[in-house]
Amino acid sequence: MRRLLKASVLFIAALYVSVIIAPSFLYQGLLPPPDPYTPLLNTVFFSTVAALIVFPAALLLAFFISKRGVGGVIPLLTFSAAIPHTAIGLLLLPLFTRLGIVDTAPAIIISMMVVSLPVGVGALIATFTSAQRSLDEFLQPLGLNDLQIIWFHVKSSAVGVAAAVILMWLRNFSELGAFLIVANRPATVGIYLFELFNKGGAAASILYSIVLALIGIVFSAGLYLISRRSAVV
Amino acid sequence: MFEAEGLVVERGGFRISVDRLRVDDRVVLLGRNGSGKTTLLKCFVGFIRPSKGRLLLNGEEITNLSPSMRRIGYIPQEPVRLPLKPSQVVEFFARKFGANGLEILNKLGISYILDKEALSQGESQIVNLAVVMMRRPELLLLDEPTANLDYLNQVGFWRVLRTLPTPMVYVTHDPLEASLIADHIYLVEDGSVRGPYSNPLRERAELLVEDFNLYKILQK
């Protein structure tokens, strides 16, 4: 019975990947993208910068929400995950126009920070909530300040924290909706793919989609391995 | 000396009251599961605010102070695993509190842990006690600190506790443990705290712990 269930899980996973990737091989004459590397490197760079900038804020918010009873702010921090990111772009547009940063690197980085903050806060809250509760109760009466206590929590849940950073990074990497409104340039992978499709249709854009899907699988596998290590520890 | 006067603590529909509780030696709060011992201890340490009454530590009112301001050491029930090597733990907290870490480890009989990479639960709990002692607390609060330890680690922990001069409140549901630790006992029952009762069973409890130490007996 257990073997059958395991086989079913494997079958569903394989079917899911096949449904997404296999049909693309039915196309004849797929065209390689003219400049696949620049958008990819841009996106990796901006995703990393945005994740590193927003991480300390996510860490502080998650700590105070999970350990100091300020959970009332959760809806304010996570609502953006519940709406289309084109709407986020439209809401940011007046500010970016006023600042004169539409279609610039800062617009990309700020948009990424906005969309990845809820992901980071959510993942870190989950990490801190599942971590040893007694650690906080032990450290507080010792007179440690909250920053020192956060340091102990981060060290104690290092794997969960690393997984949260990777999730934020992946969210940044996959962003498109906000960029359609506020940052078509410098080119990021989502925008590049969108433009390839608009100009050359499926034949021009599918190969790049496959490459991105494979990159996604590699990153997700990395995240899985980290989470697995976390569970084992 | 620690005192609780006219205390009422309410939490999630549960209510517990203390007319008067004084601690200037080893006091045990003895009560069954769910009787409110931990709630009371969390109030003493400052995690829960009482709805009535006041707490005094050496004559100073601490009722509204945060846990970090109370100079109270707290050992929770679940053994805390600090994410550092034992030697780093001792170094960090000794530096922070300006304490002689090695001297305290020697006093607790665990200086050997400095050479270890990782600790057992029992050792962790005693190291946590050492960390707490480095801050020179004026009161120790211990919430069933041996609940997750094996028998030999429990006995070791109790012996260490008996050597400490700091006044303490020790919470347990186990009458044998209470007999072994307590100078005075308060009974936590039906939402109130009764006592103090002096401990008439200490010597018998110590003998009992030795008599029932099968690990030792079977080795002979």
Interface residues (C-beta under 8 A of the other chain):
Chain A: Q132 R133 S134 L135 E137 F138 Q140 P141 L142 G143 L144 N145 F152 K155 S156 A158
Chain B: V45 G46 F47 S66 P67 S68 M69 R70 I72 G73 Y74 I75 P76 Q77 E78 P79 V80 R81 L82 P83 L84 F93 K96 N128 V131 V132 R135 P137
